[in-house]
Amino acid sequence: MSVVDNAHIVLYMKKYLCFLLLSGLFLCPKISLAQQEDNDVNYHYQSNDDAVQQHIEQVEKKNAILSKIGVGGTAGLQFGSYFHVELSPDVTYHFNKWVCVGAGGTYMLTYMNTTGFKDFSHVFGARVFVEPHFFNYLALHVEYQWLNYDLYTISNNRYNAVRTNSHNILLGGGYYQRAGRVAIYLLLFYNLSDKKYPDNILDSFVVKAGFTYFLK
């Protein structure tokens, strides 16, 4: 082989090595960039999965709390020398399917009809209670109820109204049935205070019907 041929071979080899070197310098950043992009995508998906899981856990926790909270109330009628219509909204918290506690307000519209006197009056109050449930259709109920009402007195042959308070402990029970997010009940109470008007505006026995709507 001549010296010229050897020179050509060396020249080609130098060109080939230069091509490989330049190709490597050009491709390496692209490979590194592609790997970085793959890592970023994987991290993004992982972050999204964590966020979704965290959101699901928060929703489940919120729903678990809301499923224990109920809103509703009772309504009642009472007849006699006077009658009243009662509406008592309340909020309940159910620790489990067997027992709950609650609090609420009371409004009554009463009508007095005694000898020589007839009048409407308004009664306001508040109450707290605890209610155990049995066999999915029975309930016991213990309640403290405070009422503020008009106490009528006679002076100079005239009736005068003075606002006064009544403190009542109600003990009773009755029918309770829950279906899905709604529960209905019909309860009979005995007023342990057992005082007659004018010392108490409630009779000894009180009947109430009501419902509870669970938030979840």
trRosetta pair geometry for C-beta under 8 A, 3 or more apart (Angstrom, degrees):
i j d omega theta_ij theta_ji phi_ij phi_ji
1 5 4.7 -106 -176 78 95 136
1 6 6.0 110 126 -52 115 88
2 5 4.9 102 56 4 76 98
2 6 7.2 -140 99 -1 44 86
3 6 5.7 -54 -151 37 36 112
3 7 6.3 39 151 -23 66 105
4 7 5.6 -56 -153 34 31 114
4 8 6.5 33 150 -21 65 102
5 8 5.6 -53 -152 33 35 112
5 9 6.5 35 152 -20 67 103
6 9 5.7 -52 -149 34 34 112
6 10 6.4 33 155 -17 66 105
7 10 5.8 -54 -149 37 31 110
7 11 6.3 33 152 -21 64 107
8 11 5.6 -57 -151 35 31 113
8 12 6.4 30 154 -19 67 104
9 12 5.8 -54 -149 36 31 109
9 13 6.3 30 154 -19 65 107
10 13 5.7 -55 -147 36 31 112
10 14 6.5 33 154 -20 64 105
11 14 5.8 -54 -152 35 31 111
11 15 6.5 30 151 -17 64 105
12 15 5.6 -56 -151 37 34 112
12 16 6.2 34 152 -22 68 106
13 16 5.6 -52 -145 35 32 112
13 17 6.3 32 156 -18 65 105
14 17 5.8 -54 -146 38 30 109
14 18 6.3 31 154 -19 63 107
15 18 5.7 -56 -149 37 30 112
15 19 6.4 34 151 -23 65 105
16 19 5.6 -52 -151 32 32 114
16 20 6.5 31 152 -17 65 103
17 20 5.7 -52 -147 36 33 110
17 21 6.2 34 153 -20 65 107
18 21 5.7 -55 -146 37 31 112
18 22 6.2 27 157 -15 66 107
19 22 6.0 -57 -146 40 28 107
19 23 6.1 29 155 -21 64 109
20 23 5.7 -55 -145 37 29 112
20 24 6.3 30 156 -21 64 105
21 24 5.8 -54 -150 34 29 110
21 25 6.5 26 154 -15 63 106
22 25 5.7 -55 -147 38 33 110
22 26 6.2 29 155 -18 66 110
23 26 5.7 -62 -148 40 30 109
23 27 5.9 14 161 -11 69 114
24 27 6.1 -62 -134 43 27 100
24 28 5.9 34 168 -33 65 109
25 28 6.4 -43 -135 21 22 113
26 29 7.5 -69 -176 30 27 98
26 30 7.4 12 145 -6 61 115
27 30 5.6 -66 -157 42 44 112
27 31 6.0 43 151 -23 79 105
28 31 5.7 -54 -146 35 32 110
28 32 6.3 29 158 -16 66 107
29 32 5.7 -57 -146 41 33 110
29 33 6.0 34 155 -22 67 108
30 33 5.6 -54 -144 38 30 112
30 34 6.2 32 155 -21 65 105
31 34 5.7 -54 -148 35 30 111
31 35 6.4 29 154 -17 64 105
32 35 5.7 -55 -149 37 31 111
32 36 6.3 33 152 -20 65 106
33 36 5.6 -54 -148 36 32 112
33 37 6.3 34 152 -21 65 104
34 37 5.6 -51 -148 34 32 112
34 38 6.5 35 152 -20 64 102
35 38 5.6 -51 -150 34 34 112
35 39 6.4 34 151 -19 65 104
36 39 5.6 -53 -150 37 33 112
36 40 6.3 35 150 -21 66 104
37 40 5.5 -52 -147 36 33 112
37 41 6.3 35 154 -21 65 104
38 41 5.7 -53 -148 35 31 112
38 42 6.4 30 154 -17 64 106
39 42 5.8 -54 -147 38 31 110
39 43 6.2 30 154 -18 65 107
40 43 5.7 -56 -147 38 31 111
40 44 6.2 35 153 -24 65 105
41 44 5.5 -53 -148 33 30 114
41 45 6.5 26 155 -14 65 103
42 45 5.9 -54 -149 38 31 107
42 46 6.2 31 152 -19 65 109
43 46 5.5 -56 -146 39 31 113
43 47 6.1 34 154 -22 66 106
44 47 5.7 -54 -147 36 28 111
44 48 6.4 29 153 -18 63 106
45 48 5.6 -53 -148 37 32 113
45 49 6.3 35 153 -21 65 104
46 49 5.7 -52 -149 34 32 112
46 50 6.5 31 152 -17 64 105
47 50 5.8 -55 -150 36 32 111
47 51 6.3 31 153 -19 66 107
48 51 5.7 -55 -146 37 32 111
48 52 6.2 32 156 -19 66 106
49 52 5.8 -54 -145 37 29 110
49 53 6.3 28 156 -17 64 108
50 53 5.8 -56 -146 39 29 110
50 54 6.2 30 155 -19 65 108
51 54 5.7 -55 -146 38 30 111
51 55 6.3 32 153 -20 64 106
52 55 5.7 -54 -148 36 31 112
52 56 6.4 33 153 -20 64 105
53 56 5.7 -52 -148 34 32 113
53 57 6.4 31 154 -18 64 105
54 57 5.8 -53 -149 36 32 111
54 58 6.4 32 152 -19 64 106
55 58 5.7 -55 -149 36 32 111
55 59 6.4 31 154 -18 66 105
56 59 5.8 -55 -148 37 31 110
56 60 6.3 29 155 -18 65 107
57 60 5.8 -54 -145 38 31 111
57 61 6.3 32 155 -20 64 107
58 61 5.8 -55 -147 37 30 111
58 62 6.3 30 154 -18 64 107
59 62 5.7 -56 -147 38 31 111
59 63 6.2 29 155 -17 66 108
60 63 5.7 -55 -144 39 30 110
60 64 6.3 36 154 -25 64 104
61 64 5.7 -50 -149 30 30 114
61 65 6.8 27 153 -15 62 103
62 65 5.9 -58 -156 36 33 108
62 66 6.3 26 152 -14 68 110
63 66 5.6 -56 -140 43 34 109
63 67 6.0 40 158 -29 67 105
63 216 4.9 176 -158 -169 74 162
64 67 5.9 -50 -147 29 26 114
64 68 7.3 21 153 -16 56 105
65 68 6.1 -66 -165 32 35 108
65 69 6.9 22 148 -16 68 111
66 69 5.7 -63 -149 35 41 109
66 214 7.8 110 145 165 72 79
66 215 4.0 -100 -176 99 95 117
66 216 3.9 84 104 -9 107 118
67 214 6.2 29 -154 169 49 123
67 215 7.1 -115 -73 70 27 77
67 216 4.1 -70 -70 82 70 102
68 93 5.9 29 140 -163 100 69
68 94 4.8 -144 -159 61 69 78
68 95 7.2 53 -155 -86 125 17
68 214 8.0 45 -41 -147 2 107
69 91 7.0 -14 -168 -174 94 96
69 92 7.2 153 -157 82 46 55
69 93 5.9 -18 -101 -103 67 67
69 94 7.6 -148 -64 15 21 83
69 214 7.0 125 81 -150 46 66
69 215 5.0 7 80 7 100 123
70 91 7.2 159 85 -160 52 49
70 92 4.4 -9 60 59 101 103
70 93 7.9 -169 22 -74 75 24
70 94 6.5 56 -10 -24 111 110
70 100 7.4 -9 26 -154 123 155
70 183 7.2 -21 -141 28 153 116
70 212 4.0 20 166 -180 138 110
70 213 6.2 149 -158 69 81 33
70 214 4.8 -44 -94 -88 87 61
70 215 7.2 -148 -93 -15 35 75
71 89 7.6 0 -176 -172 86 98
71 90 7.6 180 -150 92 50 47
71 91 5.6 -19 -102 -106 73 72
71 92 7.7 -170 -75 21 28 75
71 212 7.2 140 69 -154 22 65
71 213 5.6 -28 65 61 75 90
71 215 7.2 69 -3 -60 100 89
72 89 7.4 -169 118 -146 25 64
72 90 6.5 -17 75 60 63 81
72 92 7.4 -17 35 3 99 113
72 183 7.8 -107 -26 64 167 85
72 210 6.0 112 142 165 113 102
72 211 4.7 -134 -154 98 131 62
72 212 4.0 -122 5 -101 148 42
72 213 5.5 139 -68 5 98 72
73 87 6.8 42 137 180 139 70
73 88 5.1 -177 -169 96 103 55
73 89 3.9 -72 -70 -110 144 38
73 90 5.0 137 -97 11 72 76
73 104 6.3 160 -109 -165 95 157
73 210 5.6 -124 117 -144 35 120
73 211 7.5 4 50 54 47 64
74 86 7.4 0 109 115 91 108
74 87 7.9 172 89 -152 50 36
74 88 4.8 -2 55 59 87 108
74 90 7.5 22 -2 1 83 119
74 187 7.7 -57 -119 37 139 116
74 208 4.2 18 178 173 136 121
74 209 6.5 146 -152 78 82 29
74 210 3.4 -68 -94 -64 65 127
75 85 7.8 -14 -169 -176 92 79
75 86 6.4 158 -158 88 45 70
75 87 5.7 -6 -106 -102 81 62
75 88 7.5 -173 -76 23 36 75
75 208 7.1 149 68 -156 30 77
75 209 6.1 -27 60 68 81 81
75 210 6.6 146 8 -86 64 73
76 84 7.9 25 102 99 92 90
76 85 7.7 163 85 -159 53 39
76 86 4.1 0 54 53 93 119
76 88 7.6 18 3 0 105 113
76 206 6.5 6 -160 -179 154 95
76 207 6.4 154 -137 88 102 57
76 208 4.5 -53 -73 -102 113 75
76 209 7.3 147 -83 20 62 65
77 83 6.9 -2 -176 -175 81 108
77 84 7.5 178 -149 85 42 50
77 85 6.1 -10 -104 -106 73 63
77 86 7.4 -152 -65 19 30 84
77 207 7.9 -20 54 75 68 100
78 83 5.7 177 92 -149 60 62
78 84 5.1 10 48 43 105 83
78 86 7.5 48 -6 -17 103 114
78 202 7.8 -136 -96 -139 166 58
78 203 6.1 177 -152 -1 128 119
78 206 7.1 -40 -84 -123 119 79
79 83 4.7 -5 -109 -101 51 112
80 83 6.6 146 31 -75 59 67
80 203 7.0 141 -24 -76 152 128
81 112 7.5 5 135 -151 82 65
81 113 6.5 -156 177 69 54 72
81 114 5.8 34 178 -82 112 86
81 197 8.0 -136 71 55 123 142
82 110 5.7 29 159 -180 122 103
82 111 5.9 179 -159 86 80 49
82 112 4.5 -29 -102 -104 121 52
82 113 6.2 154 -96 19 59 71
82 114 7.6 -33 -56 -40 93 90
82 197 7.6 60 26 -32 127 172
83 110 7.2 178 93 -147 35 63
83 111 5.7 -2 55 51 77 98
84 108 4.5 9 177 -176 130 114
84 109 6.3 160 -154 78 73 42
84 110 4.0 -29 -93 -95 101 77
84 111 7.3 174 -82 13 52 65
84 123 7.0 -3 -146 17 144 134
84 201 7.7 54 -31 159 155 110
85 108 6.8 156 76 -153 43 63
85 109 5.0 -3 52 53 96 96
86 106 6.6 -22 -162 -164 104 95
86 107 7.2 155 -152 84 55 47
86 108 4.7 -21 -97 -98 77 88
86 208 7.5 -63 87 -110 130 101
87 106 7.6 154 85 -154 46 49
87 107 5.2 -10 62 61 91 95
87 108 7.9 175 23 -80 60 44
88 104 5.7 95 167 116 82 129
88 105 6.7 -160 -147 95 62 45
88 106 4.5 -10 -105 -104 97 75
88 107 7.5 -179 -79 24 52 59
88 127 6.8 5 -162 26 128 136
88 208 7.5 -26 35 -146 130 138
88 210 7.7 -57 70 -94 95 135
89 104 5.3 -158 102 -160 50 119
89 105 6.1 12 57 50 85 87
90 102 4.9 51 163 165 126 124
90 103 6.4 172 -151 92 91 26
90 104 2.8 -82 -96 -50 75 141
90 105 7.7 -174 -79 22 63 49
90 127 7.4 -55 -95 76 120 104
90 129 7.9 -18 -147 31 155 115
91 102 6.3 176 88 -149 41 85
91 103 6.3 -13 57 61 85 73
91 104 6.4 152 10 -78 60 87
92 100 4.8 32 176 160 115 132
92 101 6.9 165 -151 86 71 33
92 102 3.8 -37 -97 -88 77 111
92 131 7.6 -37 -136 35 132 126
92 212 6.0 -32 30 -130 136 132
93 100 6.2 168 83 -158 40 85
93 101 5.7 -10 56 60 91 82
93 102 7.1 169 14 -82 62 59
94 97 7.2 34 171 -91 125 30
94 99 7.5 148 -152 91 64 40
94 100 4.2 -39 -97 -94 65 108
94 214 7.8 -35 10 -110 137 113
95 98 7.9 -47 76 62 94 75
95 99 5.5 -8 44 82 113 92
95 100 6.7 -174 7 -96 72 47
95 101 7.8 51 -28 -1 101 91
96 99 6.5 38 51 37 82 76
97 133 6.8 -88 150 73 63 133
98 132 6.3 -6 159 -156 77 78
98 133 5.5 -143 -147 58 38 85
98 134 7.6 51 -145 -79 86 48
99 130 7.1 -2 -171 -177 99 94
99 131 7.1 161 -152 87 55 49
99 132 4.9 -22 -100 -105 86 67
99 133 6.9 -154 -69 14 37 78
100 130 7.5 174 92 -154 45 54
100 131 5.3 -13 62 62 87 96
100 133 7.6 38 1 -20 96 109
101 128 7.6 2 -179 -177 95 89
101 129 7.1 174 -154 92 57 49
101 130 5.1 -24 -104 -103 78 73
101 131 7.6 165 -91 18 30 74
102 128 7.1 176 93 -152 50 52
102 129 5.3 -9 60 60 91 90
102 130 7.9 166 20 -87 70 31
102 131 6.9 7 6 2 113 116
103 126 7.6 2 -174 -179 90 94
103 127 7.0 177 -149 93 52 53
103 128 4.8 -13 -102 -104 84 78
103 129 7.7 170 -80 20 42 67
104 126 7.4 -180 99 -153 37 60
104 127 5.8 -12 63 60 76 91
105 124 7.6 -30 -175 -167 105 79
105 125 6.8 144 -169 87 61 53
105 126 5.5 -37 -111 -102 60 65
105 127 7.5 150 -113 18 13 80
106 123 7.3 -35 124 120 101 96
106 124 7.0 136 85 -170 72 35
106 125 3.7 -12 58 66 116 102
106 126 6.7 -144 12 -63 90 18
106 127 6.0 68 -34 -15 115 113
106 145 6.6 49 -25 -158 153 111
106 147 6.6 -58 87 -98 138 88
107 122 7.3 -28 -162 -167 87 92
107 123 7.0 142 -162 82 39 66
107 124 6.2 -6 -105 -107 68 62
107 125 7.8 -169 -67 29 33 75
108 122 7.3 148 80 -163 59 45
108 123 3.7 -3 55 55 106 117
108 125 7.7 27 -4 6 102 113
108 147 7.6 7 11 -143 129 123
108 149 7.6 -17 65 -98 123 114
108 201 7.7 160 77 134 159 137
109 120 6.7 -12 -176 -165 89 106
109 121 8.0 162 -157 81 48 39
109 122 6.4 -22 -105 -106 61 65
109 123 7.7 -146 -63 22 20 84
110 120 6.9 151 83 -156 51 54
110 121 5.2 -18 64 61 101 85
110 122 7.7 -177 21 -85 83 17
110 123 6.0 60 -16 -19 116 114
110 149 7.3 37 8 -148 148 121
110 201 7.2 -87 -80 -169 157 124
111 118 7.5 0 180 -167 86 82
111 119 7.5 -178 -151 92 52 34
111 120 5.4 -24 -99 -98 72 70
112 117 6.3 -24 123 124 116 100
112 118 6.4 -179 93 -141 71 36
112 119 5.1 3 49 53 109 78
112 120 7.8 -164 17 -77 75 22
112 121 7.0 33 -14 1 108 111
112 152 6.8 63 -121 -14 173 153
113 117 7.9 -179 -141 96 22 63
113 118 5.3 21 -109 -112 65 89
114 117 5.0 3 66 60 89 99
114 118 7.8 -178 33 -72 52 53
117 152 7.3 136 160 169 155 154
117 159 5.1 84 -122 -39 137 151
119 152 7.7 140 51 -89 139 140
119 159 7.4 -153 -13 104 144 147
119 161 7.8 -136 130 -63 157 129
121 149 6.7 85 127 -167 128 82
121 150 4.2 -106 -154 22 150 133
121 161 6.9 178 -107 -135 132 143
122 150 7.8 79 47 -20 50 109
123 147 5.6 -2 180 -169 112 108
123 148 6.8 161 -159 77 62 49
123 149 4.3 -9 -111 -95 98 97
123 150 7.9 -107 -78 6 75 73
123 201 6.3 -175 -112 123 146 165
124 147 7.4 151 83 -153 35 59
124 148 5.1 -15 65 56 84 103
125 145 6.0 37 157 178 138 87
125 146 5.3 178 -155 94 91 56
125 147 3.9 -37 -83 -99 132 59
125 148 6.3 171 -78 11 68 70
126 145 7.6 -180 91 -149 38 55
126 146 5.3 2 55 55 79 103
127 143 5.6 9 -176 -177 118 110
127 144 6.4 173 -148 90 67 52
127 145 4.2 -12 -100 -104 109 76
127 146 7.1 -172 -76 22 57 64
128 143 7.1 170 88 -149 38 67
128 144 5.6 3 55 54 83 97
129 141 6.2 -2 -177 -169 131 86
129 142 6.3 163 -154 85 78 49
129 143 3.8 -22 -97 -100 111 84
129 144 7.3 -172 -76 23 62 58
129 170 8.0 -33 -105 68 117 106
130 141 7.9 167 85 -148 45 45
130 142 5.4 -4 56 58 87 99
131 139 5.6 3 -178 -174 103 114
131 140 6.8 176 -151 84 55 54
131 141 5.0 -2 -108 -104 92 74
131 142 7.7 -170 -77 26 51 63
132 139 7.0 164 88 -152 47 62
132 140 5.0 10 56 48 93 104
133 136 7.3 50 156 -96 113 24
133 138 7.0 140 -163 84 57 53
133 139 5.1 -26 -104 -99 68 82
133 176 5.7 -109 -125 96 101 148
134 138 4.4 -30 68 76 94 108
134 139 7.2 176 19 -81 76 32
134 140 7.5 50 -9 -13 112 92
135 138 5.4 39 50 18 104 106
136 177 7.3 46 151 -124 74 62
136 178 7.3 -103 -161 37 78 90
137 175 6.4 -27 171 -153 82 72
137 176 6.2 165 -168 69 30 59
137 177 5.3 12 -120 -84 79 83
138 173 6.8 26 179 170 86 117
138 174 7.6 -155 -146 117 63 19
138 175 7.1 -53 -103 -114 49 36
138 176 6.2 39 149 31 5 96
139 173 5.6 -171 98 -151 55 81
139 174 6.4 -14 58 60 89 54
139 175 7.5 14 20 112 94 12
139 176 3.7 73 -25 -25 118 140
139 185 6.0 -20 27 -135 146 136
139 187 6.9 -61 84 -93 114 110
140 172 7.6 171 -157 102 55 35
140 173 4.3 -37 -107 -91 50 119
141 170 7.2 -20 120 117 101 101
141 171 7.4 160 89 -154 64 34
141 172 5.2 -15 62 72 103 75
141 173 5.7 165 10 -85 81 53
141 174 7.8 -18 1 17 121 84
141 187 5.6 17 10 -154 150 147
141 189 6.9 -70 89 -91 119 98
142 169 7.8 -12 -169 -174 81 87
142 170 7.4 162 -156 88 35 62
142 171 5.7 3 -110 -108 73 73
143 168 8.0 7 108 110 90 93
143 169 7.4 158 85 -158 51 44
143 170 4.3 -10 62 59 102 105
143 171 7.9 -168 27 -69 70 37
143 189 7.3 -43 38 -125 121 139
144 167 7.6 -17 -167 -169 93 82
144 168 7.2 149 -159 84 47 56
144 169 5.9 -20 -101 -102 68 67
144 170 7.8 -174 -80 20 19 78
145 167 7.9 155 84 -158 51 39
145 168 4.5 -19 64 67 93 108
145 169 8.0 177 22 -80 74 21
145 170 6.1 30 0 -9 118 117
145 202 7.9 80 88 -44 134 152
146 165 6.6 -20 -168 -165 93 105
146 166 7.3 152 -159 80 46 55
146 167 5.9 -11 -106 -106 74 66
146 168 7.6 -176 -77 24 29 78
147 165 7.0 145 81 -159 49 55
147 166 4.3 -13 62 58 100 104
147 168 6.9 28 0 -2 108 118
147 201 5.9 -110 116 43 147 124
147 202 7.3 143 3 -32 155 104
148 163 6.0 17 176 -176 97 104
148 164 7.3 -179 -149 90 61 27
148 165 5.5 -27 -98 -99 71 69
148 166 7.7 -168 -74 18 26 76
149 163 7.2 168 89 -144 20 64
149 164 6.6 -31 66 62 67 72
149 166 6.4 5 16 -5 113 118
149 201 4.7 60 23 -52 169 151
150 161 4.1 -22 -163 -160 115 114
150 162 7.2 120 -157 55 61 29
150 163 6.3 -44 -95 -91 52 56
150 164 7.8 82 -153 20 13 80
151 161 7.0 133 64 -156 40 56
151 162 5.1 -35 64 68 95 83
151 163 7.3 119 12 -141 86 8
151 164 4.3 22 -19 10 129 128
151 198 5.2 84 -148 -175 96 117
152 159 5.0 -8 -169 -169 111 108
152 160 7.0 147 -152 73 58 37
152 161 5.6 -28 -93 -93 69 68
152 198 7.1 -138 49 -110 63 124
153 159 7.2 146 75 -152 32 57
153 160 5.3 -25 64 61 84 91
153 162 6.6 11 3 5 113 114
153 198 7.9 48 -73 -122 73 170
154 157 7.0 3 -176 -116 102 20
154 158 6.9 150 -152 72 61 31
154 159 5.9 -35 -94 -93 66 57
154 160 7.6 158 -98 14 16 81
155 158 6.0 -34 72 62 65 83
155 160 5.5 -1 23 -4 113 127
164 198 8.0 63 55 162 151 98
166 193 7.7 120 178 131 89 168
166 199 7.6 118 -115 149 97 50
166 200 5.1 113 -145 -129 124 62
166 201 5.5 -133 -22 12 164 90
166 202 7.0 156 146 2 146 94
167 193 6.7 158 97 -98 64 141
168 191 5.6 -51 -155 -146 110 103
168 192 7.8 131 -173 48 63 71
168 193 4.9 -91 -120 -3 61 137
168 200 6.9 106 -82 -147 104 118
168 202 5.7 42 -103 27 152 147
169 191 7.4 118 70 -163 51 55
169 192 4.3 -35 85 52 104 119
169 193 6.0 133 27 -41 75 83
170 189 4.2 -6 -172 -170 110 134
170 190 7.2 149 -154 70 61 36
170 191 5.8 -31 -98 -99 74 60
170 192 7.2 -161 -88 3 20 86
170 206 6.6 -51 -130 47 127 131
171 189 6.7 130 65 -154 28 76
171 190 5.6 -27 67 60 83 88
171 192 5.8 58 1 -43 111 112
172 187 5.4 107 117 169 122 98
172 188 5.1 -152 -161 97 126 49
172 189 3.5 -105 -21 -97 143 51
172 190 6.0 146 -74 6 91 65
172 206 7.7 -116 -39 67 156 84
173 187 6.3 -94 -179 -140 12 91
173 188 7.2 -17 63 54 43 75
174 185 6.5 117 88 177 103 90
174 186 5.2 -106 142 99 138 61
174 187 4.0 -167 24 -109 126 46
174 188 5.4 118 -67 7 120 75
175 185 6.1 175 95 -148 62 60
175 186 4.8 17 50 47 106 91
175 187 7.7 -139 40 -68 57 53
176 183 6.6 8 -175 178 86 113
176 184 7.7 178 -147 90 45 43
176 185 4.3 -3 -103 -104 71 109
177 183 6.6 175 92 -152 39 70
177 184 5.8 -9 61 57 88 82
177 185 7.3 165 19 -80 60 62
178 182 7.1 169 -150 95 63 39
178 183 3.9 -30 -96 -95 81 98
178 212 7.8 -36 -104 68 98 110
179 182 5.9 -15 66 69 78 86
179 183 7.5 148 17 -91 56 49
181 213 6.3 34 140 -163 93 66
181 214 4.4 -127 -156 56 75 95
181 216 7.3 -132 -116 129 119 14
182 211 6.5 -17 -168 -172 92 112
182 212 7.2 155 -156 82 46 55
182 213 5.7 -13 -103 -105 74 68
182 214 7.4 -130 -62 11 31 83
183 211 6.6 156 85 -160 53 60
183 212 4.4 -1 56 53 103 102
183 214 7.6 69 -8 -31 99 99
184 209 7.8 0 -177 -175 91 88
184 210 7.3 178 -152 97 56 42
184 211 5.0 -24 -102 -103 68 84
184 212 8.0 -157 -70 22 30 68
185 209 7.1 -179 95 -150 52 52
185 210 5.7 -9 60 62 89 80
185 211 7.4 165 18 -88 72 37
185 212 7.8 30 -1 -6 110 99
186 207 7.6 0 -176 -173 84 94
186 208 7.7 180 -151 94 45 46
186 209 4.9 -10 -106 -106 76 85
187 207 7.3 166 89 -153 50 51
187 208 5.3 -11 62 63 96 88
187 209 7.6 169 20 -85 68 37
187 210 7.7 -16 10 19 109 102
188 205 6.8 -13 -173 -167 94 100
188 206 7.6 153 -160 82 48 47
188 207 5.5 -19 -105 -102 69 76
189 205 7.0 152 82 -157 55 50
189 206 4.4 -16 62 63 108 96
189 207 7.5 -169 21 -76 77 28
189 208 6.9 25 -7 4 115 107
190 204 6.4 -8 -153 161 73 77
190 205 6.0 -25 -102 -100 63 68
190 206 7.9 180 -81 22 17 77
191 194 5.9 157 101 -64 85 49
191 200 7.2 143 153 163 148 149
191 202 5.2 154 -90 114 154 123
191 203 6.9 158 7 102 136 40
191 204 5.3 -134 44 -145 99 36
191 205 7.3 -127 2 -61 88 22
191 206 6.4 77 -46 -12 101 111
193 200 5.8 151 116 -101 127 148
193 202 7.6 85 60 64 123 117
194 204 5.5 33 -122 -116 74 96
195 199 4.1 -82 160 103 127 117
195 200 3.8 122 84 -11 94 124
196 199 6.5 63 69 43 45 95
196 200 6.3 121 76 50 1 96
197 200 6.3 -99 -71 72 49 51
197 201 6.1 56 -93 -106 100 43
202 206 6.0 -33 -167 -66 112 128
203 206 6.3 150 63 -68 87 74
